[in-house]
């Protein structure tokens, strides 16, 4: 139950900060899921994300297939 609350809280904060998404450049980078997770993790840390927010993001990314990963990354980042 606590994990669901945390994810809901992160989603609410993301909606509030919609225009403040960190930039993430994926064009020209390795398209492997683990490489994308690493790039996103570093961008989140650079943007000052808390450990809890970063953990919730990564858990959400790993909750589905490759297409789910890409969808979640695009929700959290300004992807180019």
GILINVEN-V716317 format. One record per pair of residues at least 24 apart in sequence whose ideal C-beta (glycine too) atoms are under 10 Angstrom apart, sorted by sequence separation. I is the first residue (numbers start at 1). J is the second residue. D is the distance in Angstrom with one decimal. If there is no record, write none. Layout:
i->(I:I)
j->(J:J)
d->(D:D)
//
This chain:
i->(22:23:37:22:36:37:21:22:20:22:49:33:33:40:47:36:43:47:33:37:40:44:33:36:40:43:44:32:36:39:43:31:34:43:33:37:40:43:33:36:40:39:10:14:31:40:10:13:10:14:9:10:13:14:36:9:10:26:10:11:6:10:6:9:10:26:8:26:6:7:10:11:24:6:7:10:24:26:3:7:24:25:27:28:3:6:7:21:24:25:26:27:21:22:23:24:25:26:21:22:23:24:25:3:7:21:22:23:24:18:21:22:23:20:21:17:19:15:14:14:11:11:10)
j->(46:47:61:47:61:62:47:48:47:49:76:61:62:69:76:66:73:77:65:69:72:76:66:69:73:76:77:66:70:73:77:66:69:78:69:73:76:79:70:73:77:77:49:53:70:79:50:53:52:56:52:53:56:57:79:53:54:70:55:56:52:56:53:56:57:73:56:74:55:56:59:60:73:56:57:60:74:77:55:59:76:77:79:80:56:59:60:74:77:78:79:80:75:76:77:78:79:80:76:77:78:79:80:59:63:77:78:79:80:75:78:79:80:78:79:76:78:75:75:76:75:76:76)
d->(7.0:8.7:6.1:3.8:8.3:7.8:8.6:8.9:8.6:8.0:9.2:8.4:8.8:9.1:9.8:9.0:9.5:8.9:9.1:7.4:8.9:7.7:5.7:6.5:5.5:9.1:8.2:9.5:7.6:8.9:6.4:9.0:10.0:9.6:5.6:8.5:7.4:9.8:9.0:6.4:6.4:9.3:9.7:9.0:9.3:9.2:9.8:7.5:8.0:9.9:8.8:5.8:9.7:9.0:9.8:9.1:9.7:8.9:9.4:8.8:6.6:4.4:9.0:8.1:7.0:7.8:9.6:9.6:8.3:5.6:9.6:8.7:6.9:5.3:9.4:7.8:9.0:8.8:9.7:7.5:8.4:9.6:8.7:10.0:8.2:8.8:6.4:9.2:3.9:9.7:5.7:6.0:8.5:7.9:7.0:6.8:7.9:7.2:6.6:5.6:4.9:5.2:5.4:7.4:9.2:5.4:6.9:8.1:7.4:9.5:4.3:10.0:6.9:9.1:8.6:9.8:9.3:9.7:6.8:6.3:8.6:9.9:8.9)
//
